[in-house]
Amino acid sequence: MSHTEFSLDRFENRNGVISWRVSGWLAGVRIRKNLKTREEAAAEKASLEIKAIQLASGVRLATTFLTDDQLREAESLFRRVAGTARPLSALVDYALVHHREADKPRPLAECVAAYLATKKREQERDLISPRQYDSIKRDLERFAKQSPKTSLGDFTPAMLTQHLERGRPAPSLKTFNNRRGVFSTFFKYALQQDWITANPILKIPHHRIAHRRGSAVTITAEQSAMLMRYVEGIERGALVPYFALCLFAGIRPSMHDGEISKLKPESINLATGVIHIEPEVSKVRMKRHVTIHPNLAHWLQAYPLARFPLIPKNAKNTRRKIFQHLNLTHDVLRHTFISMHVAKYRSMGEAALQAGNSESIIRKHYLDLKTPAEAEQFFAILPTPVPAVAASSAAPTASTNLTAETLPIAA
């Protein structure tokens, strides 16, 4: 029998003394206590009732220095770690050792400006390319423009995801991953600087993409000859060295930050027949030597670099118009050189060395795109007028009246 109600009654002892009795049951044990005054008996009754309630609810009475709020928080924490391998004290010790308090809240615009200054120094030291810096700068400045005064630590994964998925239609998975990569390095830097205590980008998944890139886009030997004739007629052949080096030596063609934009004329040695691509010029930061084929030597002799700069004034605008007019893709010149080189010499290793690629890339994208006969035609394309050295009869002829229709480029 387990009662939780207690009674308080007036009781007269045998000797005639009046006392006050508290009686009842507590956890199956009968309680009967006599006290001298009614006040003491009432206090005892209240104490017993509290104990009964504690036993019934699992709560017990204990003396503590904690406030009510602190007691509630402690109880909540013990419930959260219930069933874990480590006690609460071990988790607290770990947090005290590894937790870092962030600096005072810093507005997003201030953080972005500081980060971009660091990236600008990296770009000036050739640690990152100008194109990479511009991409980082463009993405982060757009981000900072939306909420410049918001504290960096206030951004949640949901807020960042909304920015990464901006645009209509929705960005491709590759674009999303590229944006996420920019944000990831930015928030890692912020974490190192103690601007934030946790990196929210870690909770945003990186999308897996099935790579389906197939054979490289190229042009034929005949189209290559027609292209060079066309370029000879533009601004008195000002861009001939650029097109010749990209088409017949596979130099990476971007005038903004490609190898051609950093290549020095003194690195092109006609006497030894070698183009020296130094690490600071190479996209992959590795030195390589590119063989100057006889036809390329003829082009560079007919249009010497002393009179024809690699990138003359207004070259970017002229190049853009030529590429648009002839429907040329960005890397088609380089792709054509690599595929022709593989066809002529049947060596993926040598093509990889010449182009600054891996053999696996050569095999995957350039093998068997051209025939040996077409490659012979390609490496026999010579400038007009043909130098005294006899030209191969295999060299294709082309009209100087070139149009986009007469030089179709397959997509």
C-alpha positions as CSV (number, residue, x, y, z in Angstrom):
1,M,0.0,0.0,0.0
2,S,1.6,3.3,-1.1
3,H,-0.3,6.4,0.0
4,T,1.0,9.9,-0.7
5,E,-1.4,11.9,1.5
6,F,-0.4,12.9,5.0
7,S,-2.6,14.0,7.9
8,L,-1.9,16.4,10.7
9,D,-3.8,15.8,13.9
10,R,-3.8,17.0,17.5
11,F,-2.7,14.2,19.8
12,E,-2.8,13.9,23.6
13,N,-0.1,11.7,25.1
14,R,-0.6,9.5,28.2
15,N,1.1,12.0,30.4
16,G,-1.4,14.6,29.3
17,V,1.0,16.6,27.1
18,I,-0.5,17.8,23.8
19,S,1.5,17.2,20.6
20,W,0.8,17.3,16.9
21,R,1.1,14.1,14.9
22,V,1.9,13.8,11.1
23,S,1.0,10.4,9.7
24,G,0.8,8.7,6.3
25,W,2.6,6.4,3.9
26,L,5.8,7.0,1.9
27,A,7.1,4.4,-0.6
28,G,5.3,1.7,1.3
29,V,6.6,2.7,4.6
30,R,4.3,4.0,7.3
31,I,5.2,7.4,8.7
32,R,4.1,8.6,12.2
33,K,5.8,11.6,13.8
34,N,4.9,13.6,16.9
35,L,6.0,17.2,17.1
36,K,5.6,19.8,19.9
37,T,4.1,22.6,17.9
38,R,1.6,22.8,15.1
39,E,4.1,24.9,13.0
40,E,6.7,22.2,13.2
41,A,4.2,19.5,12.3
42,A,3.0,21.5,9.3
43,A,6.6,21.9,8.0
44,E,7.2,18.2,8.4
45,K,4.0,17.4,6.6
46,A,5.0,19.7,3.7
47,S,8.4,18.1,3.5
48,L,7.0,14.6,3.3
49,E,4.5,15.6,0.6
50,I,7.4,17.0,-1.5
51,K,9.3,13.7,-1.1
52,A,6.3,11.8,-2.1
53,I,5.9,13.9,-5.3
54,Q,9.6,13.5,-6.1
55,L,9.4,9.7,-5.7
56,A,6.3,9.6,-8.0
57,S,7.8,11.8,-10.8
58,G,11.5,10.8,-10.6
59,V,12.5,14.2,-9.2
60,R,14.5,14.4,-6.1
61,L,15.4,17.2,-3.7
62,A,19.1,18.3,-3.6
63,T,21.1,21.2,-2.3
64,T,22.8,23.2,-5.1
65,F,24.4,26.5,-5.8
66,L,22.9,26.7,-9.3
67,T,20.1,29.0,-10.2
68,D,16.8,27.7,-11.5
69,D,17.8,28.5,-15.1
70,Q,21.2,26.8,-14.7
71,L,19.5,23.7,-13.2
72,R,17.1,23.5,-16.2
73,E,20.1,23.8,-18.7
74,A,22.1,21.2,-16.8
75,E,19.1,18.8,-16.9
76,S,18.7,19.5,-20.7
77,L,22.4,18.7,-21.4
78,F,22.3,15.5,-19.4
79,R,19.3,14.3,-21.4
80,R,21.0,15.2,-24.7
81,V,24.1,13.1,-23.9
82,A,22.2,10.2,-22.5
83,G,23.3,7.0,-24.2
84,T,26.5,8.4,-25.6
85,A,29.9,6.8,-25.0
86,R,31.4,9.8,-23.3
87,P,30.2,11.6,-20.1
88,L,29.2,15.2,-20.2
89,S,32.4,16.3,-18.4
90,A,34.5,14.8,-21.3
91,L,32.5,16.7,-23.9
92,V,32.9,19.9,-22.0
93,D,36.6,19.4,-21.7
94,Y,36.9,18.9,-25.4
95,A,34.8,22.0,-26.2
96,L,37.0,24.1,-23.8
97,V,40.1,23.0,-25.6
98,H,38.9,23.2,-29.3
99,H,36.3,25.9,-29.3
100,R,37.3,29.3,-30.6
101,E,35.4,32.5,-30.0
102,A,34.9,34.6,-33.1
103,D,36.1,38.1,-33.2
104,K,33.5,40.9,-33.0
105,P,30.9,40.6,-35.7
106,R,32.3,41.8,-39.1
107,P,30.1,43.0,-41.9
108,L,30.2,40.9,-45.1
109,A,31.5,43.8,-47.3
110,E,34.5,44.3,-45.1
111,C,35.3,40.5,-45.1
112,V,35.0,40.3,-48.9
113,A,37.3,43.3,-49.4
114,A,40.0,41.9,-47.1
115,Y,39.8,38.5,-48.8
116,L,40.0,39.9,-52.3
117,A,43.0,41.9,-51.3
118,T,44.7,38.7,-50.3
119,K,43.7,37.0,-53.6
120,K,44.9,40.0,-55.6
121,R,48.4,39.6,-54.1
122,E,48.3,35.9,-55.0
123,Q,47.4,36.8,-58.6
124,E,50.3,39.3,-58.7
125,R,52.6,36.5,-57.6
126,D,51.3,34.2,-60.3
127,L,49.8,31.8,-57.7
128,I,46.4,32.1,-59.4
129,S,45.6,33.3,-62.9
130,P,44.0,36.6,-63.7
131,R,40.9,34.8,-65.0
132,Q,40.6,32.9,-61.7
133,Y,40.9,36.1,-59.7
134,D,38.3,37.9,-61.9
135,S,35.9,35.0,-61.3
136,I,36.4,35.1,-57.6
137,K,36.0,38.9,-57.5
138,R,32.9,38.9,-59.6
139,D,31.1,36.2,-57.5
140,L,32.0,37.7,-54.1
141,E,31.3,41.3,-55.0
142,R,27.8,40.3,-56.3
143,F,27.3,38.4,-53.0
144,A,28.5,41.3,-50.9
145,K,26.3,43.8,-52.8
146,Q,23.1,42.0,-51.6
147,S,23.8,42.2,-47.9
148,P,26.9,44.4,-47.3
149,K,26.2,45.1,-43.6
150,T,25.1,41.6,-42.6
151,S,27.5,40.0,-40.2
152,L,29.5,37.2,-41.8
153,G,28.6,34.8,-39.0
154,D,24.9,35.3,-39.6
155,F,24.8,33.5,-42.9
156,T,23.2,30.1,-42.8
157,P,23.5,27.2,-45.3
158,A,20.0,28.0,-46.5
159,M,20.9,31.6,-47.3
160,L,24.1,30.6,-49.1
161,T,22.2,27.9,-51.2
162,Q,19.8,30.6,-52.3
163,H,22.6,32.7,-53.6
164,L,24.4,29.7,-55.3
165,E,21.2,28.8,-57.1
166,R,20.4,32.3,-58.3
167,G,19.4,33.0,-61.9
168,R,16.7,31.9,-64.3
169,P,16.8,29.3,-65.6
170,A,18.5,27.6,-62.7
171,P,22.3,27.2,-63.1
172,S,23.8,23.9,-64.2
173,L,25.4,21.6,-61.7
174,K,28.8,22.6,-62.9
175,T,28.1,26.3,-62.4
176,F,26.7,25.5,-58.9
177,N,29.8,23.6,-58.0
178,N,32.1,26.4,-59.3
179,R,30.2,29.0,-57.2
180,R,30.3,26.7,-54.2
181,G,34.1,26.3,-54.6
182,V,34.5,30.1,-54.5
183,F,32.4,30.3,-51.3
184,S,34.2,27.4,-49.8
185,T,37.7,29.0,-50.0
186,F,36.3,32.3,-48.8
187,F,34.7,30.8,-45.7
188,K,37.7,28.7,-45.0
189,Y,39.8,31.9,-45.0
190,A,37.2,33.5,-42.7
191,L,37.5,30.6,-40.3
192,Q,41.3,30.9,-40.2
193,Q,41.0,34.6,-39.5
194,D,38.5,33.9,-36.6
195,W,35.8,35.9,-38.3
196,I,33.4,32.9,-37.9
197,T,33.4,29.9,-35.6
198,A,32.0,27.4,-38.1
199,N,32.0,27.0,-41.9
200,P,28.4,27.0,-43.2
201,I,29.4,25.8,-46.7
202,L,30.2,22.4,-45.3
203,K,26.5,21.7,-45.0
204,I,25.9,22.4,-48.7
205,P,26.6,19.3,-50.8
206,H,28.9,19.2,-53.8
207,H,27.0,17.8,-56.8
208,R,28.5,14.7,-58.5
209,I,28.6,15.2,-62.3
210,A,28.9,12.5,-64.9
211,H,31.6,13.7,-67.3
212,R,30.5,13.2,-70.8
213,R,33.1,15.2,-72.7
214,G,33.9,13.3,-75.9
215,S,36.3,14.0,-78.8
216,A,37.7,17.5,-79.1
217,V,36.3,20.0,-81.7
218,T,38.8,20.4,-84.5
219,I,39.0,21.7,-88.1
220,T,40.3,19.9,-91.2
221,A,43.7,20.5,-92.9
222,E,41.8,22.3,-95.7
223,Q,39.9,24.5,-93.3
224,S,43.2,25.3,-91.5
225,A,44.8,26.4,-94.8
226,M,41.8,28.6,-95.6
227,L,41.9,30.1,-92.1
228,M,45.5,31.1,-92.5
229,R,44.9,32.6,-95.9
230,Y,42.0,34.6,-94.4
231,V,44.1,35.8,-91.5
232,E,46.9,36.9,-93.9
233,G,44.4,39.3,-95.4
234,I,43.3,40.9,-92.1
235,E,45.2,44.1,-91.2
236,R,48.2,43.1,-93.4
237,G,48.7,39.8,-91.5
238,A,49.0,41.4,-88.1
239,L,47.6,38.3,-86.4
240,V,49.4,35.7,-88.4
241,P,52.0,34.9,-85.7
242,Y,49.3,34.5,-83.1
243,F,47.3,32.1,-85.3
244,A,50.3,30.2,-86.5
245,L,51.7,29.5,-83.0
246,C,48.3,28.4,-81.7
247,L,47.4,26.3,-84.7
248,F,50.8,24.8,-85.5
249,A,52.3,24.6,-82.0
250,G,49.3,24.2,-79.8
251,I,50.0,27.2,-77.6
252,R,47.0,27.9,-75.4
253,P,45.2,30.7,-77.2
254,S,43.6,33.0,-74.6
255,M,44.8,36.6,-75.1
256,H,43.6,37.4,-71.6
257,D,45.6,34.9,-69.6
258,G,46.5,32.0,-71.9
259,E,50.1,30.9,-72.7
260,I,50.2,33.1,-75.8
261,S,49.5,36.2,-73.6
262,K,52.7,35.5,-71.5
263,L,55.0,34.0,-74.2
264,K,58.0,36.2,-74.9
265,P,59.5,36.4,-78.5
266,E,62.9,35.4,-77.2
267,S,61.4,32.1,-76.1
268,I,60.8,31.2,-79.7
269,N,64.2,30.0,-81.1
270,L,64.1,29.4,-84.8
271,A,67.8,28.5,-84.8
272,T,67.2,25.5,-82.5
273,G,63.7,24.9,-83.7
274,V,62.2,25.0,-80.1
275,I,59.7,27.1,-78.3
276,H,60.5,27.3,-74.6
277,I,57.3,27.4,-72.4
278,E,58.5,28.4,-69.0
279,P,56.6,27.5,-65.8
280,E,55.3,31.1,-65.4
281,V,53.9,30.8,-68.9
282,S,52.5,27.3,-68.7
283,K,48.9,26.8,-67.5
284,V,50.0,23.8,-65.5
285,R,53.1,25.6,-64.1
286,M,55.4,23.1,-65.8
287,K,58.2,23.8,-68.2
288,R,58.0,22.2,-71.7
289,H,59.6,22.4,-75.1
290,V,57.5,22.6,-78.2
291,T,59.1,21.6,-81.5
292,I,58.9,24.2,-84.3
293,H,57.7,22.3,-87.3
294,P,59.1,23.3,-90.7
295,N,55.9,24.9,-91.9
296,L,55.6,27.0,-88.7
297,A,59.2,28.1,-89.2
298,H,58.2,29.4,-92.6
299,W,55.3,31.3,-91.1
300,L,57.5,32.9,-88.5
301,Q,60.1,33.8,-91.1
302,A,57.5,35.4,-93.4
303,Y,56.0,37.3,-90.5
304,P,59.0,37.9,-88.1
305,L,58.2,38.7,-84.5
306,A,60.4,41.8,-84.7
307,R,57.8,43.4,-87.0
308,F,54.7,41.4,-86.0
309,P,54.0,41.3,-82.3
310,L,52.4,38.2,-80.8
311,I,49.5,40.3,-79.6
312,P,49.3,43.6,-81.5
313,K,47.2,46.6,-80.5
314,N,43.5,45.9,-80.6
315,A,44.3,42.2,-81.2
316,K,41.6,41.0,-78.7
317,N,38.8,42.8,-80.5
318,T,40.1,41.7,-84.0
319,R,40.5,38.1,-82.8
320,R,37.0,38.0,-81.3
321,K,35.5,39.2,-84.6
322,I,37.4,36.6,-86.6
323,F,36.3,33.8,-84.2
324,Q,32.7,35.0,-84.4
325,H,32.7,35.4,-88.2
326,L,34.2,31.9,-88.8
327,N,32.3,30.3,-85.9
328,L,35.5,29.1,-84.2
329,T,35.4,27.6,-80.7
330,H,37.8,28.9,-78.1
331,D,40.4,26.1,-78.2
332,V,39.8,24.8,-81.7
333,L,43.3,25.8,-82.9
334,R,45.0,23.9,-80.1
335,H,42.7,20.9,-80.4
336,T,43.5,20.7,-84.1
337,F,47.3,20.8,-83.5
338,I,47.1,18.0,-81.0
339,S,44.9,15.8,-83.1
340,M,47.1,16.3,-86.2
341,H,50.3,15.7,-84.1
342,V,48.9,12.3,-82.9
343,A,47.9,11.4,-86.4
344,K,51.3,12.2,-87.9
345,Y,53.7,10.7,-85.3
346,R,51.4,8.1,-83.7
347,S,52.8,8.8,-80.3
348,M,50.4,9.9,-77.5
349,G,53.4,10.4,-75.2
350,E,55.1,12.8,-77.5
351,A,51.9,14.7,-78.1
352,A,51.3,15.0,-74.4
353,L,54.8,16.4,-74.0
354,Q,54.3,18.9,-76.8
355,A,50.9,20.0,-75.6
356,G,51.4,20.0,-71.9
357,N,48.6,17.4,-71.3
358,S,48.6,13.9,-69.9
359,E,48.6,10.8,-72.1
360,S,45.2,9.8,-70.7
361,I,43.7,13.1,-72.0
362,I,45.3,12.6,-75.4
363,R,43.9,9.1,-75.7
364,K,40.5,10.1,-74.5
365,H,39.9,13.2,-76.7
366,Y,42.4,13.3,-79.6
367,L,43.3,9.8,-80.7
368,D,42.2,8.8,-84.2
369,L,40.5,12.1,-85.0
370,K,42.7,12.6,-88.1
371,T,44.4,10.4,-90.7
372,P,48.1,10.5,-91.4
373,A,47.5,11.8,-94.9
374,E,45.5,14.8,-93.5
375,A,48.2,15.4,-90.9
376,E,50.8,15.6,-93.7
377,Q,48.6,18.2,-95.4
378,F,48.3,20.1,-92.2
379,F,52.0,20.4,-91.5
380,A,52.6,21.4,-95.1
381,I,50.5,24.6,-95.0
382,L,52.8,27.5,-95.9
383,P,52.4,31.3,-96.1
384,T,51.7,33.2,-99.3
385,P,53.7,34.0,-101.3
386,V,55.5,30.6,-100.8
387,P,59.1,31.1,-99.8
388,A,61.9,29.9,-102.0
389,V,61.9,26.5,-100.3
390,A,59.8,24.2,-102.4
391,A,56.4,23.6,-101.0
392,S,54.9,20.2,-100.8
393,S,52.5,19.3,-103.5
394,A,50.2,18.1,-100.8
395,A,49.6,21.6,-99.5
396,P,46.0,22.5,-100.1
397,T,45.0,25.6,-102.0
398,A,42.4,28.0,-100.8
399,S,40.6,31.1,-101.8
400,T,41.4,34.4,-100.0
401,N,37.7,35.2,-100.2
402,L,36.8,33.3,-97.0
403,T,33.4,33.4,-95.4
404,A,31.8,31.6,-92.5
405,E,30.0,29.4,-95.0
406,T,33.2,28.3,-96.7
407,L,34.8,27.4,-93.4
408,P,32.1,25.5,-91.4
409,I,33.2,24.4,-87.9
410,A,31.4,21.4,-86.6
411,A,30.0,21.8,-83.1
